[in-house]
Amino acid sequence: MAKEYYSINPPASLTLEEIQRVFNELNVRLLSISHRLNLIDLNDQSTGWAMTNVTSDKVLDADSTSTTELADVLGTLIDTLKDYGILGS
């Protein structure tokens, strides 16, 4: 699951109606994130995952890549999923 970041840049002053609208939007976003988190059952964690010789790489050029780069991106993804507890060692 990719991390999502939201930035809020409110104007200097907000009306009560604008504050309510912003609050409602944040509530919708939080409920959406909460729903997605509930879809993950960490009790059914897949174990046995191990990576060696991985160079952290989150960029993949689909037009020009190598087996090594693919392996590094995959290893980075697996390590990240382990960090979040979705996969286990």
HELIX and SHEET records of a PDB file:
HELIX    1   1 LEU A   16  ASN A   38  1                                  23    
HELIX    2   2 LEU A   42  ASP A   44  5                                   3    
HELIX    3   3 THR A   67  ASP A   83  1                                  17    
END                                                                             
